[in-house]
Amino acid sequence: MKRKGGLRRKSRDKFKKDIRRKGKISFTSYFESYENGDRINLVLEPSINEGIFHARHQWKSGIIKGKRGFCYEVLINDRGKEKLLIVHPVHLKKEENNGK
């Protein structure tokens, strides 16, 4: 039997934007550049559908491994397995280093 739905199945509330976040996104987040080895967090931007990752990877941290076109290769650890995701820079946020 084939399962109904796709990548964003049952995610209406999970990716809903707050009323203050609605509207156009900034160009700086769209054209953000990262270097190899940068630590980032995966935060999905619901208004942009290109270069998205699966919902289970929301708020995971990873390392930039390389670049493919406009997107970045991100290496994450998912339950003991290393996975390589190809993510658009709109869905990435630099990890704060909190003085450690």
RANORVEN-V175358 format. One record per helix or strand of 2 or more residues. SS is the DSSP state (A for helix, B for strand). FROM is the first residue (numbers start at 0). TO is the last residue. Records with the same first field share a line. If there is no record, write none. Layout:
SS=FROM-TO / FROM-TO
This chain:
A=26-29 / 54-56 / 88-90
B=38-41 / 60-67 / 70-77 / 80-87 / 91-93
